[in-house]
Amino acid sequence: MELVLAIGIGVICSCGVYLMLRPRTFQVIIGLSLLSYAVNLFIFAMGRLTMNGAPVTGQYGVDASHYADPVPQALVLTAIVIGFAMTALFLVVLLAARGLTGTDHVDGRERP
């Protein structure tokens, strides 16, 4: 399971970097989103990969090794909310730049 997750994170990260290097602003925004998703998955995986594990320990005498770490889950949830806000901000800036320059090229100029 760890190998599949690592390969998935690598594929998402490489696609994000590829899109960030593109000359169009919408592709850059999608690339940033993919890169943030890859980082979120990486942080989430740092909390231990367990199937059907409870996020919080409960009663005394229960082995804590069967539970997932709740701190990475809280960090990822916060990062998802911040990521949505940043994507919305980038889209507003993209639309404003496209309205001002008439193009969505990252430096505002089209090559002939």
PAFI-974398 format. One record per residue: residue number from 1; residue in one letter; x, z, y of N, C-alpha, C in turn. Coordinates in pm, 1 decimal, m for minus. Layout:
# residues N
FIDO   k r   n_east     n_up  n_north  ca_east    ca_up ca_north   c_east     c_up  c_north
FIDO NUM a        X        Z        Y        X        Z        Y        X        Z        Y
...
***
This chain:
# residues 112
FIDO   k r   n_east     n_up  n_north  ca_east    ca_up ca_north   c_east     c_up  c_north
FIDO   1 m     81.6      0.0   m119.2      0.0      0.0      0.0     86.1      0.0    125.7
FIDO   2 e    199.1     72.6    119.8    288.0     79.3    235.7    351.4    m56.5    264.5
FIDO   3 l    384.3   m129.9    158.3    445.9   m261.7    176.7    348.7   m359.7    242.9
FIDO   4 v    223.9   m357.5    200.0    122.7   m446.6    258.7    101.3   m412.1    405.9
FIDO   5 l     96.6   m282.5    436.0     78.8   m241.2    575.7    199.3   m280.7    660.0
FIDO   6 a    319.2   m263.2    606.7    439.7   m300.4    681.6    443.7   m451.1    707.1
FIDO   7 i    408.5   m530.0    606.0    405.6   m675.6    625.3    298.7   m713.7    727.4
FIDO   8 g    183.0   m650.7    720.6     76.3   m678.7    818.0    118.5   m644.7    959.7
FIDO   9 i    184.4   m528.9    976.8    231.6   m490.9   1110.4    335.7   m590.7   1159.9
FIDO  10 g    422.7   m634.5   1071.3    523.6   m732.4   1110.4    463.2   m865.9   1150.9
FIDO  11 v    362.8   m910.9   1076.8    297.8  m1038.8   1109.2    225.1  m1028.8   1242.9
FIDO  12 i    151.7   m919.6   1262.9     79.4   m902.8   1389.8    176.8   m893.1   1506.4
FIDO  13 c    286.4   m821.4   1487.4    386.8   m807.0   1593.7    452.6   m941.0   1626.2
FIDO  14 s    485.4  m1017.5   1522.9    549.7  m1147.1   1549.0    453.9  m1244.3   1616.6
FIDO  15 c    326.9  m1242.5   1578.1    228.6  m1327.6   1646.0    211.6  m1285.5   1792.0
FIDO  16 g    215.0  m1154.7   1817.0    203.9  m1106.2   1954.3    321.2  m1148.4   2039.7
FIDO  17 v    441.9  m1138.9   1984.9    560.3  m1181.0   2060.5    557.3  m1331.1   2085.3
FIDO  18 y    516.1  m1408.7   1983.1    506.6  m1554.0   2000.2    407.8  m1589.6   2111.5
FIDO  19 l    292.9  m1524.3   2112.3    193.4  m1554.5   2215.9    239.2  m1507.6   2353.4
FIDO  20 m    316.2  m1398.5   2359.2    364.0  m1351.9   2489.5    464.0  m1448.0   2550.2
FIDO  21 l    529.3  m1529.7   2468.5    627.5  m1625.3   2519.7    564.1  m1757.6   2560.1
FIDO  22 r    434.5  m1772.0   2546.3    363.6  m1894.9   2581.9    346.3  m1902.9   2733.5
FIDO  23 p    327.9  m2023.6   2789.0    321.2  m2035.8   2934.9    183.6  m2006.7   2995.0
FIDO  24 r     80.8  m1989.3   2915.4    m53.4  m1965.3   2968.5    m83.8  m1816.0   2972.6
FIDO  25 t   m149.7  m1773.5   3078.7   m174.0  m1630.6   3097.1   m271.1  m1574.1   2994.5
FIDO  26 f   m371.5  m1650.0   2952.2   m464.7  m1599.3   2852.1   m392.4  m1573.5   2719.9
FIDO  27 q   m299.5  m1660.4   2683.6   m221.7  m1639.7   2561.5   m131.7  m1516.9   2574.3
FIDO  28 v    m80.4  m1492.2   2693.8      2.1  m1373.2   2715.5    m82.1  m1247.4   2698.1
FIDO  29 i   m204.7  m1249.9   2747.6   m292.9  m1133.3   2734.3   m326.7  m1108.4   2587.1
FIDO  30 i   m357.2  m1213.5   2513.5   m385.9  m1197.7   2370.4   m261.5  m1147.2   2297.4
FIDO  31 g   m143.8  m1195.8   2335.2    m19.8  m1148.7   2275.1      5.9  m1000.8   2301.3
FIDO  32 l    m22.3   m955.9   2423.9     m7.9   m813.8   2455.3   m105.0   m730.0   2373.7
FIDO  33 s   m226.7   m780.6   2356.6   m325.5   m707.6   2276.9   m280.9   m696.9   2131.1
FIDO  34 l   m230.8   m807.3   2075.1   m184.0   m804.3   1936.2    m66.1   m709.3   1920.2
FIDO  35 l     24.1   m709.1   2017.1    138.1   m618.5   2009.7     94.6   m472.8   2017.3
FIDO  36 s     m5.3   m444.3   2101.5    m54.3   m306.1   2109.0   m124.5   m266.5   1979.1
FIDO  37 y   m195.6   m360.7   1915.1   m257.6   m329.5   1786.1   m152.2   m300.3   1680.0
FIDO  38 a    m42.6   m375.0   1681.9     65.8   m351.0   1585.7    128.1   m213.7   1606.9
FIDO  39 v    147.5   m175.6   1732.3    204.3    m43.6   1761.3    106.5     65.6   1719.1
FIDO  40 n    m22.8     44.7   1742.3   m122.9    143.2   1700.4   m123.1    160.5   1549.2
FIDO  41 l   m114.8     51.5   1475.8   m109.3     61.1   1329.9     17.1    133.2   1284.6
FIDO  42 f    128.4    107.8   1352.5    254.0    174.8   1317.7    242.3    325.3   1340.4
FIDO  43 i    188.2    365.2   1456.1    171.8    507.9   1484.4     74.1    570.4   1385.2
FIDO  44 f    m32.0    500.0   1353.6   m130.6    551.1   1258.4    m68.2    569.6   1120.7
FIDO  45 a     17.9    479.0   1081.4     83.1    489.6    950.0    184.1    603.1    945.9
FIDO  46 m    235.4    646.7   1060.4    329.3    757.2   1062.5    263.0    888.9   1023.5
FIDO  47 g    131.1    896.3   1029.8     59.7   1018.7    995.1     37.5   1035.5    846.7
FIDO  48 r     91.7    951.6    765.6     82.2    952.9    619.8    m37.0    870.0    575.2
FIDO  49 l    m12.8    787.0    478.6   m117.7    701.2    424.1   m177.1    769.2    302.4
FIDO  50 t   m297.3    820.4    315.4   m368.2    881.2    203.1   m507.3    821.8    196.2
FIDO  51 m   m558.0    811.5     77.1   m694.4    760.9     57.5   m790.4    879.9     52.6
FIDO  52 n   m897.5    872.9    128.5  m1003.7    973.9    129.3   m952.1   1113.1    165.6
FIDO  53 g   m853.3   1121.0    253.4   m798.9   1248.9    296.2   m870.0   1299.7    419.9
FIDO  54 a   m895.4   1431.0    422.8   m960.1   1490.2    539.9   m858.9   1504.1    652.5
FIDO  55 p   m898.3   1484.0    779.8   m803.2   1489.5    889.8   m762.7   1631.0    928.4
FIDO  56 v   m840.8   1732.4    892.2   m813.8   1869.3    935.3   m816.0   1958.9    812.2
FIDO  57 t   m719.8   2053.2    805.2   m720.1   2147.5    693.6   m829.5   2249.8    714.1
FIDO  58 g   m882.9   2300.6    606.3   m996.4   2391.8    616.8   m968.6   2529.3    562.9
FIDO  59 q   m993.8   2552.6    439.1   m988.0   2685.0    378.5   m846.0   2722.8    341.3
FIDO  60 y   m824.8   2852.4    326.0   m696.1   2902.2    278.6   m680.7   2866.8    131.4
FIDO  61 g   m558.3   2847.5     93.9   m530.5   2818.0    m44.5   m539.9   2671.6    m78.9
FIDO  62 v   m568.4   2588.3     16.8   m575.9   2445.1     m6.9   m440.0   2384.1     24.1
FIDO  63 d   m394.2   2296.8    m62.3   m264.1   2234.7    m42.1   m271.3   2138.1     77.0
FIDO  64 a   m185.9   2160.7    176.1   m187.9   2078.7    297.5   m132.4   1938.8    274.8
FIDO  65 s    m68.9   1915.0    162.1    m12.6   1781.8    137.5   m120.4   1677.5    107.5
FIDO  66 h   m244.3   1722.9     82.4   m353.3   1629.5     55.0   m424.9   1583.5    182.0
FIDO  67 y   m386.5   1636.4    296.5   m454.8   1604.0    420.6   m369.6   1511.6    506.9
FIDO  68 a   m435.1   1429.3    583.5   m366.3   1341.2    677.1   m336.3   1417.4    804.9
FIDO  69 d   m234.1   1371.7    877.3   m195.7   1436.1   1002.5   m291.5   1389.3   1112.3
FIDO  70 p   m359.9   1480.7   1184.4   m456.9   1437.6   1285.2   m394.8   1394.1   1417.0
FIDO  71 v   m269.3   1428.9   1443.6   m208.3   1396.2   1572.9   m192.8   1244.8   1591.5
FIDO  72 p   m139.8   1169.7   1495.3   m133.0   1024.0   1515.1   m270.1    959.2   1530.4
FIDO  73 q   m370.0   1012.7   1462.4   m504.6    956.6   1477.8   m556.0    976.2   1620.1
FIDO  74 a   m531.3   1093.8   1678.5   m573.0   1118.0   1816.4   m494.5   1031.0   1913.9
FIDO  75 l   m364.8   1012.8   1887.3   m283.5    927.1   1974.1   m330.9    782.1   1969.2
FIDO  76 v   m363.0    733.6   1850.0   m409.0    595.0   1836.1   m543.9    576.5   1904.1
FIDO  77 l   m631.5    673.8   1891.4   m762.0    663.6   1958.1   m744.8    656.0   2109.3
FIDO  78 t   m657.7    737.6   2163.5   m629.3    732.6   2307.1   m566.2    599.4   2345.5
FIDO  79 a   m475.9    549.6   2263.2   m410.6    421.6   2292.4   m509.9    305.4   2287.0
FIDO  80 i   m607.2    312.3   2198.3   m708.7    206.0   2191.5   m790.6    203.2   2320.0
FIDO  81 v   m830.1    319.3   2368.4   m909.3    325.3   2492.1   m827.3    272.6   2610.0
FIDO  82 i   m702.2    314.9   2620.0   m616.2    267.6   2727.9   m591.7    117.3   2714.1
FIDO  83 g   m578.3     68.3   2590.6   m558.3    m74.8   2567.9   m676.2   m158.7   2613.0
FIDO  84 f   m798.5   m110.5   2588.2   m916.5   m182.1   2636.3   m918.3   m188.0   2788.5
FIDO  85 a   m883.8    m77.5   2853.9   m882.4    m75.9   3000.7   m776.0   m170.5   3055.3
FIDO  86 m   m659.6   m172.1   2992.8   m553.2   m261.4   3040.1   m590.8   m407.8   3017.7
FIDO  87 t   m655.6   m438.3   2906.2   m698.6   m576.0   2881.9   m800.9   m619.7   2985.5
FIDO  88 a   m894.4   m531.5   3019.5   m992.9   m564.9   3121.4   m925.3   m588.3   3256.6
FIDO  89 l   m827.1   m504.4   3290.3   m753.9   m522.5   3415.6   m677.9   m654.7   3416.3
FIDO  90 f   m613.2   m686.7   3303.8   m539.6   m813.7   3295.8   m633.2   m933.3   3309.1
FIDO  91 l   m751.1   m924.8   3250.6   m846.6  m1035.8   3262.1   m893.2  m1054.6   3405.7
FIDO  92 v   m913.7   m945.2   3477.6   m953.3   m956.1   3618.6   m840.9  m1019.9   3700.4
FIDO  93 v   m717.8   m977.2   3675.0   m603.3  m1035.7   3745.1   m588.0  m1183.1   3708.1
FIDO  94 l   m611.7  m1216.6   3580.6   m605.4  m1356.5   3537.1   m708.5  m1441.0   3610.1
FIDO  95 l   m830.3  m1392.2   3618.7   m934.3  m1469.8   3687.0   m904.7  m1483.8   3835.8
FIDO  96 a   m851.1  m1378.6   3898.2   m816.0  m1386.8   4040.5   m702.1  m1485.9   4062.9
FIDO  97 a   m601.2  m1481.4   3976.3   m488.9  m1574.3   3991.0   m532.7  m1717.6   3967.0
FIDO  98 r   m621.2  m1736.8   3870.7   m670.5  m1872.7   3845.5   m753.7  m1922.8   3963.4
FIDO  99 g   m829.8  m1834.8   4025.2   m908.0  m1874.2   4142.3   m820.4  m1907.5   4261.3
FIDO 100 l   m709.6  m1835.8   4277.4   m621.7  m1859.7   4391.6   m532.8  m1982.0   4372.0
FIDO 101 t   m478.1  m1997.5   4251.8   m383.0  m2105.6   4229.5   m444.9  m2230.4   4167.3
FIDO 102 g   m557.6  m2215.7   4100.0   m621.6  m2329.4   4035.1   m565.0  m2361.1   3898.7
FIDO 103 t   m473.8  m2279.7   3848.3   m416.0  m2301.2   3716.1   m396.4  m2165.8   3648.2
FIDO 104 d   m381.5  m2168.3   3515.8   m356.4  m2043.0   3444.2   m214.0  m2036.4   3390.6
FIDO 105 h   m125.4  m2116.3   3448.8     16.1  m2111.9   3411.1     76.1  m1981.8   3463.4
FIDO 106 v    171.3  m1923.5   3391.4    222.0  m1791.8   3428.3    292.8  m1789.8   3562.9
FIDO 107 d    357.7  m1897.6   3603.0    420.8  m1898.6   3734.5    338.1  m1973.1   3838.4
FIDO 108 g    215.7  m2011.5   3802.8    125.4  m2074.2   3898.8    147.8  m2220.9   3919.7
FIDO 109 r    241.4  m2281.5   3847.6    269.4  m2423.0   3864.6    262.1  m2494.4   3731.1
FIDO 110 e    203.7  m2610.0   3731.0    198.7  m2694.3   3612.0    318.2  m2787.8   3614.8
FIDO 111 r    376.1  m2811.3   3497.6    481.1  m2911.5   3489.4    417.3  m3049.2   3481.2
FIDO 112 p    477.3  m3147.7   3550.8    416.4  m3281.5   3547.4    432.2  m3348.7   3412.7
***
